[in-house]
């Protein structure tokens, strides 16, 4: 598994983290397409639960790391690459923190749609631009891009709960679960996150830091 020194995001082991919620959406022994697989952060635990994983990754160095656990990894840009996969050949497609980096996320989701078998799962996560911290910053007249987080400099599209739901519907998916993360800075432990999650359920569109969605093709 990549660690912080590699420059790749390490697996977050906390139960309510985005990583763990994504992993929970993928059934055991599934054939999985991991879009933006990085260095295999999610592929490793997926393989451990009996899944067969094919990765797509633009960074060749990260792709080489992912090949240690994936059946195969394509080095490609998901927006332009030919996808050499048969229709309905995957039980699950993972897009963990990917769509916010795309020029046309709906077009990519449509490209992936035929690859999912009927009843298959799209497991997706993306930041919530309507998070309370962003709203407060706007009230104060601030909009500052950062190296990490919701306003990461590499983010091209930003979503609210409503716009994410609309994007998935326009791409031909039906949402089956709509989760979220509510991490607490500094106090990073399961007990604190459980309390934050309870509060977040009151109004996820405000308190969610990140949305974690399960969807199926229609």
C-alpha positions in Angstrom: 0.0 0.0 0.0 1.2 3.5 -0.8 2.1 5.6 2.1 2.2 9.4 2.5 5.9 9.5 1.4 5.0 8.1 -2.0 2.8 11.1 -2.8 -0.3 8.9 -3.2 -3.3 9.0 -0.9 -3.0 6.1 1.6 -6.0 3.9 2.5 -8.1 5.4 5.2 -8.9 2.6 7.7 -11.6 4.5 9.7 -15.0 2.8 9.3 -16.9 5.9 8.1 -14.2 7.1 5.7 -14.9 7.5 2.0 -12.5 4.6 1.3 -14.3 2.2 3.6 -17.7 3.2 2.4 -16.6 2.6 -1.2 -15.2 -0.8 -0.4 -18.5 -1.7 1.4 -20.4 -1.0 -1.9 -18.5 -3.6 -3.8 -19.6 -7.2 -3.3 -17.0 -9.9 -2.6 -15.6 -11.8 -5.5 -16.8 -9.1 -8.0 -15.1 -8.3 -11.3 -14.2 -4.6 -10.7 -13.1 -1.8 -13.0 -11.2 0.7 -10.8 -11.1 4.1 -12.7 -8.3 6.3 -11.5 -6.8 3.4 -9.5 -3.7 5.4 -8.5 -1.1 3.1 -6.9 -3.7 0.5 -6.0 -5.0 2.0 -2.8 -8.5 0.5 -3.1 -7.5 -2.4 -5.4 -5.5 -4.1 -2.6 -8.4 -4.5 -0.2 -10.7 -5.4 -3.0 -8.4 -8.2 -4.0 -8.2 -9.3 -0.4 -12.0 -9.7 -0.5 -11.7 -11.9 -3.5 -12.3 -9.4 -6.3 -10.7 -9.4 -9.7 -9.6 -5.8 -10.4 -8.8 -4.1 -13.7 -7.4 -0.5 -13.2 -7.3 2.6 -15.4 -4.7 5.2 -14.4 -3.2 8.2 -16.2 0.1 8.3 -14.1 2.4 5.5 -15.4 4.4 5.4 -12.1 1.2 4.9 -10.0 0.0 2.3 -12.6 3.2 0.3 -12.2 2.5 0.1 -8.4 -1.1 -0.9 -9.0 -0.1 -3.7 -11.3 1.4 -5.4 -8.2 -2.2 -6.3 -7.2 -4.5 -5.7 -10.2 -5.1 -8.2 -13.0 -4.2 -5.5 -15.4 -3.8 -1.7 -15.5 -4.4 0.5 -18.5 -2.3 3.7 -18.6 -4.8 6.0 -20.2 -6.9 9.1 -19.9 -10.5 7.9 -19.1 -12.0 10.8 -21.1 -10.3 9.9 -24.4 -9.0 6.3 -24.3 -10.6 3.4 -26.1 -12.1 1.1 -23.5 -11.3 -2.5 -24.7 -13.9 -4.2 -22.5 -17.0 -6.2 -23.5 -20.4 -4.9 -22.6 -21.7 -5.9 -19.2 -18.4 -7.4 -18.3 -18.0 -5.8 -14.8 -20.0 -6.4 -11.6 -18.7 -3.0 -10.1 -17.1 0.1 -11.3 -15.2 2.3 -8.8 -14.7 6.0 -9.4 -13.2 7.2 -6.1 -12.5 10.9 -6.1 -12.3 10.9 -9.9 -15.3 12.8 -11.5 -14.3 16.2 -10.0 -11.1 16.0 -12.1 -12.9 15.4 -15.4 -13.7 18.0 -18.1 -17.0 16.2 -18.9 -17.9 13.8 -16.0 -21.4 13.0 -17.4 -19.9 11.9 -20.7 -17.4 9.6 -18.9 -20.2 8.1 -16.7 -22.1 7.4 -19.9 -19.1 5.7 -21.5 -18.8 3.4 -18.4 -22.5 2.6 -18.3 -22.5 -0.2 -20.9 -19.7 -2.0 -19.1 -21.8 -2.7 -16.0 -23.9 -5.8 -15.9 -27.6 -5.3 -15.0 -27.8 -4.8 -11.3 -24.1 -4.0 -11.1 -22.8 -1.2 -8.9 -21.2 2.1 -9.7 -19.3 3.1 -6.5 -18.5 6.8 -6.6 -17.2 9.5 -4.3 -16.7 13.2 -4.8 -16.3 16.3 -2.6 -19.3 18.4 -1.6 -18.8 22.0 -2.6 -21.8 23.1 -0.5 -20.0 22.0 2.7 -20.5 24.5 5.5 -16.8 25.5 5.5 -17.0 26.5 1.8 -20.3 28.5 2.5 -18.6 30.3 5.4 -15.6 31.2 3.2 -17.9 32.6 0.5 -19.8 34.7 3.1 -16.4 36.1 4.0 -15.6 36.8 0.4 -12.9 34.0 0.1 -12.5 31.4 -2.6 -9.0 30.0 -2.4 -7.8 26.9 -4.2 -5.6 24.6 -2.2 -3.2 21.7 -2.7 -5.7 19.2 -1.1 -9.3 19.2 -0.1 -12.6 20.3 -1.7 -10.9 23.2 -3.5 -8.0 21.2 -4.7 -6.3 23.0 -7.6 -6.8 20.0 -9.9 -10.6 19.9 -9.5 -12.4 20.9 -12.6 -16.1 20.1 -11.7 -17.5 20.6 -8.2 -20.8 19.0 -7.1 -23.6 19.6 -4.6 -26.0 16.8 -3.6 -28.5 18.0 -6.2 -26.1 18.4 -9.1 -24.5 15.0 -8.4 -27.9 13.3 -8.4 -28.7 15.1 -11.7 -25.4 14.1 -13.3 -26.0 10.4 -12.4 -29.5 10.5 -13.7 -28.4 12.2 -17.0 -25.7 9.5 -17.4 -28.3 6.7 -17.0 -28.0 5.5 -13.4 -30.4 5.1 -10.5 -29.0 5.9 -7.1 -29.3 3.0 -4.7 -27.4 4.6 -1.7 -26.3 8.1 -0.9 -23.7 8.3 1.9 -21.3 10.9 3.0 -18.2 11.5 5.1 -17.9 14.0 7.9 -14.3 13.9 9.1 -13.3 16.1 12.1 -10.0 17.9 11.7 -7.4 17.0 14.3 -9.7 14.5 16.2 -9.3 11.7 13.7 -10.9 8.6 15.3 -14.0 6.4 14.8 -15.8 7.6 17.9 -15.6 11.3 17.0 -16.6 10.5 13.3 -19.6 8.6 14.5 -20.9 11.6 16.4 -20.1 13.9 13.4 -22.0 11.4 11.2 -25.1 11.6 13.4 -25.1 15.3 13.2 -24.4 15.2 9.5 -27.5 13.1 8.8 -29.6 16.1 9.9 -28.6 17.9 6.7 -26.0 16.0 4.6 -26.0 18.7 1.9 -24.5 21.1 4.5 -22.4 18.9 6.7 -21.0 16.4 4.2 -17.4 16.8 3.3 -17.7 14.2 0.6 -20.5 12.2 -1.0 -20.3 8.4 -1.4 -22.8 7.1 -3.8 -23.9 3.6 -5.0 -25.8 3.5 -8.3 -26.9 1.0 -10.9 -27.5 1.3 -14.6 -31.0 1.7 -15.9 
